[in-house]
């Protein structure tokens, strides 16, 4: 396997093999002429400028939740490794709440849903969406027939829209771009349709 890097400081320590589709750790590069020419040989397969889809480039700030709703101002929250509890910010703050959304949406519970951020041994992130017994439900990508529950615990992908109560929140992976650029990109898209059960 031969790996060449174009922007080595932003590339994760793992890649996807195009043949077997498995993830592999990238060993340290020694003796490279420059960062743009860095390469390493493993098993004779050639991979060039490959970054696995779904990779987050910063383990401490792997993804963001961006409120993108016509009735609530845009707010951005960093997801951290471990449990991230999301809900409506209240006058009585919750000790457990990591992401307190300022909204007048009374359909959103104070402790509405959780995004569990885990990493495997190859530093691949996984973002698990779990409803916390909210009254009005958590939905993914406008699918009103698939309420998040014990039987439906989805894994989030870059660009997914979560609806908590009537408020829509966009999930974005940190792929090495500036957060302001990502916020601008989300802000320039149309609002998702609001679904209420």
Secondary structure, DSSP 8 states (H G I E B T S, - for coil): -EEE-SSGGGS-SEEE-TTT--EEE-----S-SSGGG-EEE-TT-EEES---TT--S-GGG-EEEEE-BTTB---EEEE-SEEEEEEE--SS--SS-SEEE----TTS-SS-EEEEEEE-TT--EEEEEEE-S-SS-EEETT-TT-B-BTTB--B--TT-EEEETTEEEEEEE--SS-HHHHHHHHHTS--------
